[in-house]
Amino acid sequence: MNSPTLEHIARLGYGARGAVYCLVGGLAVLAAIGSGGQTAGSKSALTTLLTQPFGRIWLGLIAVGLLCFAVWRIIEAATDADRHGRSAKGLAVRAAHAISGVVNAALALSAGQLALGIGRSSGDDRAAQDWTAWLLGQPFGQWLTGLVGLVLIGIGLGFLRKGWSGDVVKHLVLPGGAASWAVPLGRLGFAARGVVFALIGAFLVVAAIHSRSSDVKGLGESLVFIRSQPFGWVLLALTAAGLFAFGLFSFVQARYRHIDAPDMADGKAALKSAAASLPGR
């Protein structure tokens, strides 16, 4: 039985993700054309809301939305709501959704702390370097770090392929004629995500080779790297516009995505199972 409550949670989550990508992409576009802005990761971009009218309220709403998205991603992965199946590809997609849930939960926590004024974001790049330093310190740390980097490169290439020839509106129920603008919007968005994912993965591989966490770059520094290339402002503008487009596409998903939400009891069971599998439990 489809749960309207979980469906509303999922739609709110897609909307919150859209807000974050629009903020990151919009700021980077302004930086590329020299009209202010900044090349920032998600956490740093959210911090800029503190200077805006009702900024803490907006941060609080985004935090709630991101938490909803995290809940939906974990339930989606655990219950196979999108029918990916148990093939190698299906399990990989579901695992990626589960990881997305964890990442969005952490971002929701950061946004909530900023909204309440009880914490200060260390930024995506510093967080990525701290996480990499921890991973490098584990047994076979260099190999594990390199493997994570290769996985991110693979995800990035997958997004690029989806942007080039994939069915980006597969799960959408669009009104007549909407595909004419929704498809290019989605393609540009997935292509931009592919570029940044592949870049972040490549920096992780470099960090693994040198066993040096300072070589890692998060989203913000990856955008800075793009800007430093020949004709970098053009490349940055295109990438940033793509990230902004993905934000808009997430809003489209929030409105038109087909969401086959499981029964609430199944959703709660999936969350309990995910919590029980966390380290230290």
N, C-alpha and C positions, 0 to 999 in steps of 0.2 A: 504494500500500500504506500502510495506517495505521501510524504509528510509535507504539508504546506509550511510548517514552521521551519524545517530544514531548508526548504526551497527559499524562503525569505532570508534565512541566514546566508545561504550561498549567494543570492543576488546582492545583498548588502556587501558581502565580501568582495565580489567582482568590482563593485562600484568603488570600494576603498582602494583596491589595487589600481584602478584607473586613476584615482586622484593622485596617488604616489607617482605613477609613471608620468602623468601630465606635469606634475611639479618638477620632477627631475629633468624631463625633456624640455620643458619650457624655459627653465633656468639656463640649461646648456645652450639652447638656441640663442638666447639673449647674449650669452658669453661669446658665442661664435661670431655674432654680427657686431660685437662691440657695444652693446646697449645695456651694460650691466650684467646681472645674472652671475652664475657660477657653474663650474663643472663639478657637481657634487653627487655623492651617493645618496641612497634613500634616506638615511638617518640625518645627514647634513641638510638635505633639502627640506625635510620636515622641520628642522630647527628654524628655518627662515620664516615659518609661519608665526613664530613667537613675536615678531615685529609687526605683524599685521593686525588690523582690528578684529577682535574676537578670535585671535589666533589660538589661544588655549582651548577654546570651545571646538574649533575646527580640528585641532590635534586630538582632542578627546573623542570626537566622532570618528576620525580616521582610525584611532587606536581600537575602538569597538569594532569597526568594520574589518580591520585586519585580523582581529581575533576571530571574528566570524569566518573569515576566509581560511584561517588556519584550521578551525574546527571542521569546515566543509572539506578541505583538502584531505585531512586525515580520515574522515568518514568515507569520502569518495574512494580513497585508496583501499581502505579496509573492506568495504562492501562491494567494490567494483561497480559503482553506480553507473559508470559509462560503458560497461560491458567490454573492457579491454581483454578479459580472459586471463588464462594462466600460461599463455605462450611466453617465450623469452622476451619478446617485444612488449607484450601486455604487462608482464611483471615489472619490466624496467620502467614503463610509463607510470604504473601505480607506485613504484618506489620513489620516482621523481616527485609525484604528487605528495607523498608522505613527507619527503624532505622539504618540499615547498611549504607544507603546513608548519613544520618546526621553524623554518626561517621566518615565516610571516608572524608566528607567535612571538618570536624574539623581537621583531620590528614593532609589533603591537605593544610589547612591554616598554620598549624605548619611547615610543610615542606617548604612551600613557604617563610615563615618568616625567616627560617634558611638559605634558599638559598640566600635571599636578605640581610641577616645580620641585620635584623631589629627586631629580637626577639630571645629569648632563651627558648627552651623547658623546661617545669618544670618536664617532665617525666610522664609516664603513671600512675605510682603508686601514685604520689602526686595528679595528676588530679583526679584519682578515689576517693581518700580520701576527696578531696575538694568537689567533687560532692556529695559524701555520707553525708558529714557534712551538706551540704545544704538541702538534702532530709530529713535527720533526724530532721532538724529544722522546717519542715512543719507539719501541722496538720496530725495526724496519721502517722508521719514520720517513726516510727519503723515498722509499718505494711507495709507501702509502700516499705521501704528498703528490708524487708524480702520477699515481693512479687517479687521484681525485682530479688533478689537472687534466688528464687525458679524458676522463668522463665529462668534464665541463666543456672541453673542446668538442667532444662528440655531440653533446647537447646543443652547442652552438651551431655546429654544422647541420644538425637536424632542424634547428629553427631556420637556418638559411635555406635549406631545401624546402621547408614548408612555405617560406616566404616566396620562393621562386615558382614552385609548381604544386604545392600542397593544397588541400581543400580546407581553407581557413574558416569556412562557414559551415562545416560539417554538422556541428552541434547547434546551429542557430535556426530558429524558426522566424524567418524574416518576412516582413510584408512585401507585397509586390513592388518590384523595381529597386528595392533597397540593396540588393546584391551588387548593383552597379557601382556603389560607393563603399559598401562594407568590405568587399573583396580586396580592392587596392589598399584600403586602410589597414586591413589585417596583414596583408603581404608586407607592406612597408614596416609595420610594427614587428612582425616576427623576424624579418631580416635584420633590423637594428638590434633586437635581442640576441640574435645569432652572433653578430659582430662582437658585442660586449662579452657574452659568455665565452666565446672562443678566445678572446684576448685575456680574460681573467684566468682561464685554464692554462694558456700559454705561459703566463707569468708564474703560475704555480709550478709548472714543469721546470722552468728556469730556477725557481727557488729550491726545488728538489735536487736538481743537478748540483747546485752550489751549496746546498744545505744552509741557506741563508734566507730567513723569513722576510728580511727587508726588501727582497726582490719582488715580493707579492704586491699586487695592486688591486684594489677593489674597484667598484664602479666609477667612483670619482676620479681616481688617478688613471684609470683606463681611458676615460674621456680626455684627460689632460694629455695622455700619450698620443691619442688621435690628433689632438690640436697641434702637437709638436712636429707632425709629419709635413712633408711638402704639400702645399695647398691644404694645410691642416684645418683652416677655418671652414673650408668647404666640406671636408670630410666630417668635421665635428657637427656642422649645421645639418648635414644629411642624417647622421646617426642620431642626433638630438631630435630632429623632426620625426624620425622613426620611432623613438621612445615615446614622444608625445602622441604619435599616431596609435601606438599600442595602448596608451592610456585611454584614448577615445574608444578604441576597439573594446577595451574592457568594459566601458560603459554600455556599449552595444551588447556585450555578453550579459551584463547585468539585467538588461531589459529583455533580450530575445533568446538567450540560451535555453535549450531544452534541458531541464534539470529533473532527472528521475531520482528524486530523493528517497532513500529508504525509510521505513517506518521509524519513528522516534526511538522505539525500544532497541531496534537494530543499531541505530546511530549511537545510542548511549553505550551499548555493548562494545561497539567498535572503539569508542574513545577510552573505555576502561581497559580494553585489551592493549591499546597503544600505550596508555600510561603505565600499565604493568610491565611492559617490555623495556621501559626506560632504564638506563644504568642506575644501579643503586637500589632498585626495587626488588 
